[in-house]
Every structure is written in structure tokens, then in C-alpha cells.
């Protein structure tokens, strides 16, 4: 399917499925490179304080891998509903 077909389907509200498989090694490489900057210690620290991965999200966003994010205010509501006090990261 061409990019024009994908765009037309997206504009019509039709679901688009793209299998990445082995067809996009440059995407996998780029994402692995970004993820490599956030070792296990980063995630363990965030987990221990129920923090939001602000730096990780910023890195993926800057690299244009994220087009839409859940606003932080909604994250706080989710945390509050889950008993987390609504303040990820202790901010």
C-alpha cells in the first residue's frame, strides 16, 4: 500500500496496520540507540518513586517517534485513582 493510500485511509478513519518486521531496521536501530541512554537504573529509580519517565518521553518525542502523548495532568489523575497520590515523581 502506498503512502498516499495510507494517508487516504487515515483521513477516512479506517484502521491502518503496518507490520514492521525486518523491513525497517533503521527504526529499530534508532529506537535502540535512544533506549540505550536509559539503563535499568533509570527505570528502577522511577519505579521506586512512581515517577513519570519525562526524560525518556522527551528523547523519543525529540526524535519524532511520539506523535501524541497523554498529558501529565491526566497521568496525575490516573495515579490518584490508583492510590498513588496523583503526583508522579514527587513533584
PDB file as gemmi writes it, atoms N, CA and C in Angstrom:
CRYST1    1.000    1.000    1.000  90.00  90.00  90.00 P 1                      
ATOM      1  N   UNK A   1       0.858  -1.172   0.000  1.00  0.00           N  
ATOM      2  CA  UNK A   1       0.000   0.000   0.000  1.00  0.00           C  
ATOM      3  C   UNK A   1       0.906   1.236   0.000  1.00  0.00           C  
ATOM      4  N   UNK A   2       0.589   2.189  -0.841  1.00  0.00           N  
ATOM      5  CA  UNK A   2       1.420   3.391  -0.949  1.00  0.00           C  
ATOM      6  C   UNK A   2       1.150   4.338   0.201  1.00  0.00           C  
ATOM      7  N   UNK A   3       2.048   5.320   0.365  1.00  0.00           N  
ATOM      8  CA  UNK A   3       1.851   6.304   1.428  1.00  0.00           C  
ATOM      9  C   UNK A   3       0.598   7.133   1.184  1.00  0.00           C  
ATOM     10  N   UNK A   4       0.244   7.348  -0.078  1.00  0.00           N  
ATOM     11  CA  UNK A   4      -0.992   8.086  -0.398  1.00  0.00           C  
ATOM     12  C   UNK A   4      -2.193   7.273   0.048  1.00  0.00           C  
ATOM     13  N   UNK A   5      -2.172   5.950  -0.212  1.00  0.00           N  
ATOM     14  CA  UNK A   5      -3.265   5.090   0.241  1.00  0.00           C  
ATOM     15  C   UNK A   5      -3.390   5.122   1.755  1.00  0.00           C  
ATOM     16  N   UNK A   6      -2.238   5.047   2.472  1.00  0.00           N  
ATOM     17  CA  UNK A   6      -2.259   5.120   3.934  1.00  0.00           C  
ATOM     18  C   UNK A   6      -2.865   6.439   4.393  1.00  0.00           C  
ATOM     19  N   UNK A   7      -2.461   7.536   3.752  1.00  0.00           N  
ATOM     20  CA  UNK A   7      -2.972   8.849   4.145  1.00  0.00           C  
ATOM     21  C   UNK A   7      -4.470   8.937   3.909  1.00  0.00           C  
ATOM     22  N   UNK A   8      -4.935   8.447   2.773  1.00  0.00           N  
ATOM     23  CA  UNK A   8      -6.372   8.472   2.477  1.00  0.00           C  
ATOM     24  C   UNK A   8      -7.156   7.631   3.475  1.00  0.00           C  
ATOM     25  N   UNK A   9      -6.635   6.441   3.834  1.00  0.00           N  
ATOM     26  CA  UNK A   9      -7.318   5.595   4.809  1.00  0.00           C  
ATOM     27  C   UNK A   9      -7.330   6.258   6.179  1.00  0.00           C  
ATOM     28  N   UNK A  10      -6.212   6.888   6.554  1.00  0.00           N  
ATOM     29  CA  UNK A  10      -6.137   7.558   7.855  1.00  0.00           C  
ATOM     30  C   UNK A  10      -7.142   8.683   7.930  1.00  0.00           C  
ATOM     31  N   UNK A  11      -7.268   9.448   6.857  1.00  0.00           N  
ATOM     32  CA  UNK A  11      -8.193  10.578   6.849  1.00  0.00           C  
ATOM     33  C   UNK A  11      -9.640  10.099   6.880  1.00  0.00           C  
ATOM     34  N   UNK A  12      -9.897   8.885   6.376  1.00  0.00           N  
ATOM     35  CA  UNK A  12     -11.259   8.362   6.376  1.00  0.00           C  
ATOM     36  C   UNK A  12     -11.617   7.707   7.704  1.00  0.00           C  
ATOM     37  N   UNK A  13     -10.628   7.596   8.602  1.00  0.00           N  
ATOM     38  CA  UNK A  13     -10.876   6.975   9.896  1.00  0.00           C  
ATOM     39  C   UNK A  13     -10.667   5.475   9.886  1.00  0.00           C  
ATOM     40  N   UNK A  14     -10.251   4.920   8.742  1.00  0.00           N  
ATOM     41  CA  UNK A  14     -10.008   3.488   8.642  1.00  0.00           C  
ATOM     42  C   UNK A  14      -8.747   3.123   9.422  1.00  0.00           C  
ATOM     43  N   UNK A  15      -8.748   1.941  10.010  1.00  0.00           N  
ATOM     44  CA  UNK A  15      -7.589   1.474  10.758  1.00  0.00           C  
ATOM     45  C   UNK A  15      -6.464   1.114   9.792  1.00  0.00           C  
ATOM     46  N   UNK A  16      -5.259   1.514  10.150  1.00  0.00           N  
ATOM     47  CA  UNK A  16      -4.086   1.200   9.338  1.00  0.00           C  
ATOM     48  C   UNK A  16      -3.154   0.344  10.173  1.00  0.00           C  
ATOM     49  N   UNK A  17      -2.749  -0.771   9.616  1.00  0.00           N  
ATOM     50  CA  UNK A  17      -1.805  -1.647  10.294  1.00  0.00           C  
ATOM     51  C   UNK A  17      -0.538  -1.723   9.459  1.00  0.00           C  
ATOM     52  N   UNK A  18       0.593  -1.468  10.101  1.00  0.00           N  
ATOM     53  CA  UNK A  18       1.874  -1.555   9.420  1.00  0.00           C  
ATOM     54  C   UNK A  18       2.727  -2.557  10.182  1.00  0.00           C  
ATOM     55  N   UNK A  19       3.082  -3.638   9.541  1.00  0.00           N  
ATOM     56  CA  UNK A  19       3.947  -4.638  10.158  1.00  0.00           C  
ATOM     57  C   UNK A  19       5.390  -4.196   9.972  1.00  0.00           C  
ATOM     58  N   UNK A  20       6.102  -3.988  11.071  1.00  0.00           N  
ATOM     59  CA  UNK A  20       7.476  -3.506  10.967  1.00  0.00           C  
ATOM     60  C   UNK A  20       8.450  -4.626  10.660  1.00  0.00           C  
ATOM     61  N   UNK A  21       8.264  -5.790  11.228  1.00  0.00           N  
ATOM     62  CA  UNK A  21       9.125  -6.917  10.933  1.00  0.00           C  
ATOM     63  C   UNK A  21      10.574  -6.537  10.721  1.00  0.00           C  
ATOM     64  N   UNK A  22      11.135  -7.029   9.650  1.00  0.00           N  
ATOM     65  CA  UNK A  22      12.530  -6.743   9.314  1.00  0.00           C  
ATOM     66  C   UNK A  22      12.636  -5.632   8.272  1.00  0.00           C  
ATOM     67  N   UNK A  23      11.521  -5.009   7.925  1.00  0.00           N  
ATOM     68  CA  UNK A  23      11.513  -4.016   6.857  1.00  0.00           C  
ATOM     69  C   UNK A  23      12.079  -2.661   7.247  1.00  0.00           C  
ATOM     70  N   UNK A  24      12.187  -2.373   8.524  1.00  0.00           N  
ATOM     71  CA  UNK A  24      12.603  -1.048   8.959  1.00  0.00           C  
ATOM     72  C   UNK A  24      13.739  -1.131   9.979  1.00  0.00           C  
ATOM     73  N   UNK A  25      14.879  -1.702   9.606  1.00  0.00           N  
ATOM     74  CA  UNK A  25      15.970  -1.837  10.570  1.00  0.00           C  
ATOM     75  C   UNK A  25      16.475  -0.495  11.093  1.00  0.00           C  
ATOM     76  N   UNK A  26      16.369   0.551  10.284  1.00  0.00           N  
ATOM     77  CA  UNK A  26      16.829   1.868  10.732  1.00  0.00           C  
ATOM     78  C   UNK A  26      15.976   2.404  11.879  1.00  0.00           C  
ATOM     79  N   UNK A  27      14.691   2.071  11.890  1.00  0.00           N  
ATOM     80  CA  UNK A  27      13.831   2.492  13.001  1.00  0.00           C  
ATOM     81  C   UNK A  27      14.215   1.745  14.275  1.00  0.00           C  
ATOM     82  N   UNK A  28      14.392   0.432  14.159  1.00  0.00           N  
ATOM     83  CA  UNK A  28      14.795  -0.357  15.328  1.00  0.00           C  
ATOM     84  C   UNK A  28      16.127   0.135  15.875  1.00  0.00           C  
ATOM     85  N   UNK A  29      17.067   0.408  14.988  1.00  0.00           N  
ATOM     86  CA  UNK A  29      18.383   0.885  15.419  1.00  0.00           C  
ATOM     87  C   UNK A  29      18.260   2.226  16.145  1.00  0.00           C  
ATOM     88  N   UNK A  30      17.498   3.144  15.578  1.00  0.00           N  
ATOM     89  CA  UNK A  30      17.351   4.471  16.176  1.00  0.00           C  
ATOM     90  C   UNK A  30      16.683   4.393  17.551  1.00  0.00           C  
ATOM     91  N   UNK A  31      15.641   3.577  17.664  1.00  0.00           N  
ATOM     92  CA  UNK A  31      14.945   3.444  18.948  1.00  0.00           C  
ATOM     93  C   UNK A  31      15.846   2.740  19.968  1.00  0.00           C  
ATOM     94  N   UNK A  32      16.564   1.706  19.542  1.00  0.00           N  
ATOM     95  CA  UNK A  32      17.510   1.044  20.457  1.00  0.00           C  
ATOM     96  C   UNK A  32      18.566   2.016  20.962  1.00  0.00           C  
ATOM     97  N   UNK A  33      19.032   2.886  20.073  1.00  0.00           N  
ATOM     98  CA  UNK A  33      20.043   3.876  20.459  1.00  0.00           C  
ATOM     99  C   UNK A  33      19.497   4.792  21.556  1.00  0.00           C  
ATOM    100  N   UNK A  34      18.285   5.264  21.385  1.00  0.00           N  
ATOM    101  CA  UNK A  34      17.660   6.131  22.394  1.00  0.00           C  
ATOM    102  C   UNK A  34      17.446   5.347  23.684  1.00  0.00           C  
ATOM    103  N   UNK A  35      16.902   4.152  23.584  1.00  0.00           N  
ATOM    104  CA  UNK A  35      16.630   3.346  24.778  1.00  0.00           C  
ATOM    105  C   UNK A  35      17.918   3.022  25.533  1.00  0.00           C  
ATOM    106  N   UNK A  36      19.017   2.869  24.802  1.00  0.00           N  
ATOM    107  CA  UNK A  36      20.297   2.581  25.430  1.00  0.00           C  
ATOM    108  C   UNK A  36      20.778   3.688  26.350  1.00  0.00           C  
ATOM    109  N   UNK A  37      20.243   4.872  26.179  1.00  0.00           N  
ATOM    110  CA  UNK A  37      20.606   6.004  27.040  1.00  0.00           C  
ATOM    111  C   UNK A  37      19.862   5.978  28.371  1.00  0.00           C  
ATOM    112  N   UNK A  38      18.936   5.026  28.508  1.00  0.00           N  
ATOM    113  CA  UNK A  38      18.114   4.923  29.712  1.00  0.00           C  
ATOM    114  C   UNK A  38      18.251   3.513  30.278  1.00  0.00           C  
ATOM    115  N   UNK A  39      19.329   3.269  31.016  1.00  0.00           N  
ATOM    116  CA  UNK A  39      19.599   1.924  31.537  1.00  0.00           C  
ATOM    117  C   UNK A  39      18.618   1.527  32.642  1.00  0.00           C  
ATOM    118  N   UNK A  40      18.764   0.304  33.089  1.00  0.00           N  
ATOM    119  CA  UNK A  40      17.878  -0.230  34.124  1.00  0.00           C  
ATOM    120  C   UNK A  40      17.793   0.632  35.363  1.00  0.00           C  
ATOM    121  N   UNK A  41      18.888   1.250  35.745  1.00  0.00           N  
ATOM    122  CA  UNK A  41      18.886   2.098  36.947  1.00  0.00           C  
ATOM    123  C   UNK A  41      17.908   3.269  36.812  1.00  0.00           C  
ATOM    124  N   UNK A  42      17.821   3.841  35.601  1.00  0.00           N  
ATOM    125  CA  UNK A  42      16.864   4.930  35.346  1.00  0.00           C  
ATOM    126  C   UNK A  42      15.449   4.454  35.648  1.00  0.00           C  
ATOM    127  N   UNK A  43      15.093   3.272  35.128  1.00  0.00           N  
ATOM    128  CA  UNK A  43      13.745   2.733  35.308  1.00  0.00           C  
ATOM    129  C   UNK A  43      13.487   2.296  36.744  1.00  0.00           C  
ATOM    130  N   UNK A  44      14.498   1.712  37.401  1.00  0.00           N  
ATOM    131  CA  UNK A  44      14.326   1.308  38.806  1.00  0.00           C  
ATOM    132  C   UNK A  44      14.101   2.526  39.696  1.00  0.00           C  
ATOM    133  N   UNK A  45      14.835   3.608  39.428  1.00  0.00           N  
ATOM    134  CA  UNK A  45      14.656   4.840  40.219  1.00  0.00           C  
ATOM    135  C   UNK A  45      13.255   5.393  40.021  1.00  0.00           C  
ATOM    136  N   UNK A  46      12.810   5.461  38.772  1.00  0.00           N  
ATOM    137  CA  UNK A  46      11.451   5.942  38.506  1.00  0.00           C  
ATOM    138  C   UNK A  46      10.417   5.055  39.189  1.00  0.00           C  
ATOM    139  N   UNK A  47      10.612   3.755  39.083  1.00  0.00           N  
ATOM    140  CA  UNK A  47       9.666   2.816  39.673  1.00  0.00           C  
ATOM    141  C   UNK A  47       9.607   2.972  41.190  1.00  0.00           C  
ATOM    142  N   UNK A  48      10.766   3.185  41.813  1.00  0.00           N  
ATOM    143  CA  UNK A  48      10.797   3.283  43.275  1.00  0.00           C  
ATOM    144  C   UNK A  48      10.053   4.506  43.794  1.00  0.00           C  
ATOM    145  N   UNK A  49       9.937   5.530  42.971  1.00  0.00           N  
ATOM    146  CA  UNK A  49       9.228   6.739  43.406  1.00  0.00           C  
ATOM    147  C   UNK A  49       7.959   6.998  42.586  1.00  0.00           C  
ATOM    148  N   UNK A  50       7.545   5.974  41.831  1.00  0.00           N  
ATOM    149  CA  UNK A  50       6.358   6.074  40.969  1.00  0.00           C  
ATOM    150  C   UNK A  50       6.459   7.291  40.058  1.00  0.00           C  
ATOM    151  N   UNK A  51       7.634   7.503  39.513  1.00  0.00           N  
ATOM    152  CA  UNK A  51       7.875   8.674  38.676  1.00  0.00           C  
ATOM    153  C   UNK A  51       7.459   8.480  37.233  1.00  0.00           C  
ATOM    154  N   UNK A  52       7.314   9.592  36.555  1.00  0.00           N  
ATOM    155  CA  UNK A  52       6.988   9.629  35.132  1.00  0.00           C  
ATOM    156  C   UNK A  52       8.297   9.736  34.349  1.00  0.00           C  
ATOM    157  N   UNK A  53       8.484   8.989  33.270  1.00  0.00           N  
ATOM    158  CA  UNK A  53       9.752   9.000  32.528  1.00  0.00           C  
ATOM    159  C   UNK A  53       9.901  10.222  31.618  1.00  0.00           C  
ATOM    160  N   UNK A  54       9.934  11.387  32.212  1.00  0.00           N  
ATOM    161  CA  UNK A  54       9.966  12.650  31.476  1.00  0.00           C  
ATOM    162  C   UNK A  54      11.111  12.710  30.472  1.00  0.00           C  
ATOM    163  N   UNK A  55      12.313  12.357  30.895  1.00  0.00           N  
ATOM    164  CA  UNK A  55      13.473  12.450  30.018  1.00  0.00           C  
ATOM    165  C   UNK A  55      13.367  11.461  28.855  1.00  0.00           C  
ATOM    166  N   UNK A  56      12.889  10.260  29.139  1.00  0.00           N  
ATOM    167  CA  UNK A  56      12.720   9.241  28.107  1.00  0.00           C  
ATOM    168  C   UNK A  56      11.687   9.687  27.078  1.00  0.00           C  
ATOM    169  N   UNK A  57      10.558  10.170  27.548  1.00  0.00           N  
ATOM    170  CA  UNK A  57       9.500  10.649  26.658  1.00  0.00           C  
ATOM    171  C   UNK A  57      10.009  11.824  25.827  1.00  0.00           C  
ATOM    172  N   UNK A  58      10.764  12.730  26.451  1.00  0.00           N  
ATOM    173  CA  UNK A  58      11.311  13.878  25.721  1.00  0.00           C  
ATOM    174  C   UNK A  58      12.264  13.417  24.619  1.00  0.00           C  
ATOM    175  N   UNK A  59      13.100  12.416  24.917  1.00  0.00           N  
ATOM    176  CA  UNK A  59      14.048  11.917  23.924  1.00  0.00           C  
ATOM    177  C   UNK A  59      13.322  11.279  22.743  1.00  0.00           C  
ATOM    178  N   UNK A  60      12.300  10.471  23.017  1.00  0.00           N  
ATOM    179  CA  UNK A  60      11.528   9.858  21.933  1.00  0.00           C  
ATOM    180  C   UNK A  60      10.746  10.901  21.145  1.00  0.00           C  
ATOM    181  N   UNK A  61      10.233  11.906  21.832  1.00  0.00           N  
ATOM    182  CA  UNK A  61       9.485  12.966  21.168  1.00  0.00           C  
ATOM    183  C   UNK A  61      10.405  13.794  20.278  1.00  0.00           C  
ATOM    184  N   UNK A  62      11.570  14.150  20.799  1.00  0.00           N  
ATOM    185  CA  UNK A  62      12.529  14.944  20.040  1.00  0.00           C  
ATOM    186  C   UNK A  62      12.968  14.203  18.772  1.00  0.00           C  
ATOM    187  N   UNK A  63      13.068  12.884  18.860  1.00  0.00           N  
ATOM    188  CA  UNK A  63      13.452  12.074  17.703  1.00  0.00           C  
ATOM    189  C   UNK A  63      12.264  11.813  16.777  1.00  0.00           C  
ATOM    190  N   UNK A  64      11.120  12.363  17.126  1.00  0.00           N  
ATOM    191  CA  UNK A  64       9.885  12.270  16.337  1.00  0.00           C  
ATOM    192  C   UNK A  64       9.296  10.851  16.293  1.00  0.00           C  
ATOM    193  N   UNK A  65       9.507  10.084  17.364  1.00  0.00           N  
ATOM    194  CA  UNK A  65       8.902   8.763  17.459  1.00  0.00           C  
ATOM    195  C   UNK A  65       7.564   8.792  18.190  1.00  0.00           C  
ATOM    196  N   UNK A  66       7.249   9.883  18.844  1.00  0.00           N  
ATOM    197  CA  UNK A  66       5.965  10.002  19.538  1.00  0.00           C  
ATOM    198  C   UNK A  66       5.207  11.183  18.953  1.00  0.00           C  
ATOM    199  N   UNK A  67       4.000  10.916  18.504  1.00  0.00           N  
ATOM    200  CA  UNK A  67       3.200  11.979  17.914  1.00  0.00           C  
ATOM    201  C   UNK A  67       2.124  12.498  18.853  1.00  0.00           C  
ATOM    202  N   UNK A  68       1.704  11.678  19.785  1.00  0.00           N  
ATOM    203  CA  UNK A  68       0.654  12.078  20.724  1.00  0.00           C  
ATOM    204  C   UNK A  68       0.986  11.468  22.077  1.00  0.00           C  
ATOM    205  N   UNK A  69       0.863  12.260  23.095  1.00  0.00           N  
ATOM    206  CA  UNK A  69       1.170  11.800  24.441  1.00  0.00           C  
ATOM    207  C   UNK A  69      -0.009  12.050  25.365  1.00  0.00           C  
ATOM    208  N   UNK A  70      -0.047  11.293  26.426  1.00  0.00           N  
ATOM    209  CA  UNK A  70      -1.035  11.545  27.470  1.00  0.00           C  
ATOM    210  C   UNK A  70      -0.523  12.732  28.277  1.00  0.00           C  
ATOM    211  N   UNK A  71      -1.292  13.812  28.345  1.00  0.00           N  
ATOM    212  CA  UNK A  71      -0.832  14.964  29.118  1.00  0.00           C  
ATOM    213  C   UNK A  71      -0.544  14.585  30.568  1.00  0.00           C  
ATOM    214  N   UNK A  72       0.444  15.227  31.151  1.00  0.00           N  
ATOM    215  CA  UNK A  72       0.857  14.923  32.516  1.00  0.00           C  
ATOM    216  C   UNK A  72      -0.307  15.061  33.501  1.00  0.00           C  
ATOM    217  N   UNK A  73      -1.208  16.018  33.267  1.00  0.00           N  
ATOM    218  CA  UNK A  73      -2.330  16.201  34.182  1.00  0.00           C  
ATOM    219  C   UNK A  73      -3.213  14.943  34.201  1.00  0.00           C  
ATOM    220  N   UNK A  74      -3.383  14.287  33.038  1.00  0.00           N  
ATOM    221  CA  UNK A  74      -4.169  13.051  33.012  1.00  0.00           C  
ATOM    222  C   UNK A  74      -3.417  11.921  33.685  1.00  0.00           C  
ATOM    223  N   UNK A  75      -2.077  11.904  33.566  1.00  0.00           N  
ATOM    224  CA  UNK A  75      -1.259  10.912  34.267  1.00  0.00           C  
ATOM    225  C   UNK A  75      -1.477  11.050  35.773  1.00  0.00           C  
ATOM    226  N   UNK A  76      -1.553  12.301  36.236  1.00  0.00           N  
ATOM    227  CA  UNK A  76      -1.771  12.536  37.666  1.00  0.00           C  
ATOM    228  C   UNK A  76      -3.126  11.995  38.102  1.00  0.00           C  
ATOM    229  N   UNK A  77      -4.160  12.204  37.285  1.00  0.00           N  
ATOM    230  CA  UNK A  77      -5.473  11.679  37.625  1.00  0.00           C  
ATOM    231  C   UNK A  77      -5.437  10.158  37.695  1.00  0.00           C  
ATOM    232  N   UNK A  78      -4.744   9.519  36.756  1.00  0.00           N  
ATOM    233  CA  UNK A  78      -4.636   8.070  36.756  1.00  0.00           C  
ATOM    234  C   UNK A  78      -3.916   7.596  38.007  1.00  0.00           C  
ATOM    235  N   UNK A  79      -2.841   8.284  38.376  1.00  0.00           N  
ATOM    236  CA  UNK A  79      -2.093   7.907  39.573  1.00  0.00           C  
ATOM    237  C   UNK A  79      -2.938   8.062  40.820  1.00  0.00           C  
ATOM    238  N   UNK A  80      -3.697   9.142  40.883  1.00  0.00           N  
ATOM    239  CA  UNK A  80      -4.556   9.375  42.051  1.00  0.00           C  
ATOM    240  C   UNK A  80      -5.610   8.280  42.154  1.00  0.00           C  
ATOM    241  N   UNK A  81      -6.171   7.920  41.009  1.00  0.00           N  
ATOM    242  CA  UNK A  81      -7.206   6.881  41.002  1.00  0.00           C  
ATOM    243  C   UNK A  81      -6.624   5.534  41.436  1.00  0.00           C  
ATOM    244  N   UNK A  82      -5.347   5.333  41.162  1.00  0.00           N  
ATOM    245  CA  UNK A  82      -4.692   4.076  41.528  1.00  0.00           C  
ATOM    246  C   UNK A  82      -4.124   4.112  42.929  1.00  0.00           C  
ATOM    247  N   UNK A  83      -4.345   5.219  43.637  1.00  0.00           N  
ATOM    248  CA  UNK A  83      -3.862   5.333  45.009  1.00  0.00           C  
ATOM    249  C   UNK A  83      -2.467   5.880  45.123  1.00  0.00           C  
ATOM    250  N   UNK A  84      -1.951   6.468  44.020  1.00  0.00           N  
ATOM    251  CA  UNK A  84      -0.591   6.989  44.027  1.00  0.00           C  
ATOM    252  C   UNK A  84      -0.484   8.424  44.460  1.00  0.00           C  
ATOM    253  N   UNK A  85      -1.545   9.033  44.896  1.00  0.00           N  
ATOM    254  CA  UNK A  85      -1.487  10.407  45.367  1.00  0.00           C  
ATOM    255  C   UNK A  85      -1.546  11.429  44.246  1.00  0.00           C  
ATOM    256  N   UNK A  86      -1.516  10.976  43.002  1.00  0.00           N  
ATOM    257  CA  UNK A  86      -1.671  11.890  41.884  1.00  0.00           C  
ATOM    258  C   UNK A  86      -0.461  12.724  41.578  1.00  0.00           C  
ATOM    259  N   UNK A  87       0.687  12.387  42.144  1.00  0.00           N  
ATOM    260  CA  UNK A  87       1.868  13.212  41.913  1.00  0.00           C  
ATOM    261  C   UNK A  87       3.065  12.333  41.559  1.00  0.00           C  
ATOM    262  N   UNK A  88       3.112  11.870  40.291  1.00  0.00           N  
ATOM    263  CA  UNK A  88       4.233  11.029  39.913  1.00  0.00           C  
ATOM    264  C   UNK A  88       5.542  11.775  40.030  1.00  0.00           C  
ATOM    265  N   UNK A  89       6.521  11.130  40.565  1.00  0.00           N  
ATOM    266  CA  UNK A  89       7.837  11.764  40.686  1.00  0.00           C  
ATOM    267  C   UNK A  89       7.972  12.659  41.891  1.00  0.00           C  
ATOM    268  N   UNK A  90       6.962  12.746  42.686  1.00  0.00           N  
ATOM    269  CA  UNK A  90       7.042  13.567  43.894  1.00  0.00           C  
ATOM    270  C   UNK A  90       7.114  15.052  43.616  1.00  0.00           C  
ATOM    271  N   UNK A  91       6.645  15.476  42.452  1.00  0.00           N  
ATOM    272  CA  UNK A  91       6.703  16.909  42.116  1.00  0.00           C  
ATOM    273  C   UNK A  91       5.536  17.666  42.685  1.00  0.00           C  
TER     274      UNK A  91                                                      
END                                                                             
